[in-house]
Amino acid sequence: MDSSWELKLAQLFDTKKVNWVRKPRKMVLYWTDLEGQKRRYHPDFFLPDYNFYIDTKNKYLLQKDDFKLKQVIKENNVELLYGVFDDVVKSLQERHIL
């Protein structure tokens, strides 16, 4: 795991018996930056039973990566749940996943 939030989320998934995948080298999505350059994006998790990706970020990175995350969703036609840890967990609870 790349962060303590990712570890906590993985442990929460395991506790709640949520099927998750984390294969950074194989989970690659692409997006186009403002200069037209294709870039790689590696989400933190994929939930195959729900067909969506998850990425936890701190408040600074949420602001910094806002354009990128929106492009990832748009260009790959995927569902990507992202936010600070507590917001991600709350959203997963609202979806009755946790």
C-alpha positions in Angstrom: 0.0 0.0 0.0 1.1 3.5 -0.7 -0.5 5.2 2.3 -2.0 4.5 5.7 -5.4 5.4 4.2 -5.1 2.7 1.6 -4.1 0.2 4.3 -7.1 1.2 6.4 -9.4 0.9 3.5 -8.1 -2.6 2.5 -8.5 -3.7 6.1 -12.1 -2.4 6.2 -12.9 -4.2 2.9 -11.5 -7.4 4.4 -13.5 -7.0 7.6 -16.7 -6.3 5.7 -15.9 -9.1 3.1 -15.8 -6.7 0.2 -14.0 -8.2 -2.9 -11.3 -5.8 -3.9 -8.3 -5.7 -6.4 -5.1 -3.8 -6.1 -2.7 -4.4 -9.0 -1.1 -1.0 -9.7 0.8 -2.2 -12.7 -2.2 -3.8 -14.3 -4.9 -1.2 -13.3 -3.9 1.5 -15.7 -6.3 4.1 -17.0 -5.3 6.9 -19.3 -6.1 10.6 -19.4 -5.1 13.6 -21.5 -3.5 16.6 -19.8 -4.1 20.2 -20.8 -1.2 20.1 -23.3 -2.8 17.1 -25.1 -0.3 14.6 -23.6 -1.6 11.1 -22.8 -0.9 10.2 -19.1 -1.2 7.1 -17.0 -3.4 7.0 -13.9 -3.3 4.2 -11.3 -6.3 4.1 -9.0 -5.9 2.7 -5.5 -8.6 -0.1 -5.7 -11.1 -1.7 -8.0 -14.2 -3.3 -6.7 -15.1 -5.9 -9.3 -18.5 -6.8 -7.7 -19.5 -3.1 -8.2 -17.5 -2.3 -11.2 -15.8 0.9 -10.0 -12.5 2.3 -8.9 -11.6 4.0 -5.7 -8.9 6.6 -4.9 -8.3 8.1 -1.5 -6.5 11.4 -1.4 -5.7 14.2 1.0 -7.3 17.6 0.6 -4.3 19.1 -1.2 -4.2 16.3 -3.8 -7.9 16.5 -4.3 -7.6 20.1 -5.4 -4.4 19.5 -7.4 -5.7 16.4 -9.2 -9.3 17.5 -9.8 -8.9 18.0 -13.6 -7.0 14.7 -13.9 -9.7 12.7 -12.0 -12.5 14.2 -14.1 -10.6 13.4 -17.3 -10.0 9.8 -16.2 -13.7 9.4 -15.6 -14.7 11.0 -18.9 -12.1 9.4 -21.1 -12.4 5.9 -19.8 -16.1 5.9 -19.2 -15.6 4.5 -15.7 -17.0 5.2 -12.2 -14.3 6.5 -9.9 -15.1 7.2 -6.3 -12.4 9.6 -4.9 -12.0 11.8 -1.9 -10.5 12.0 1.6 -10.7 8.7 3.5 -13.8 9.6 5.6 -15.8 10.8 2.6 -14.9 7.7 0.7 -16.0 5.5 3.6 -19.2 7.5 4.0 -20.0 7.1 0.3 -19.4 3.4 0.4 -21.7 3.2 3.4 -24.4 5.1 1.6 -24.1 2.7 -1.3 -24.5 -0.2 1.2 -21.1 -1.6 0.3 -19.8 -1.2 3.9 
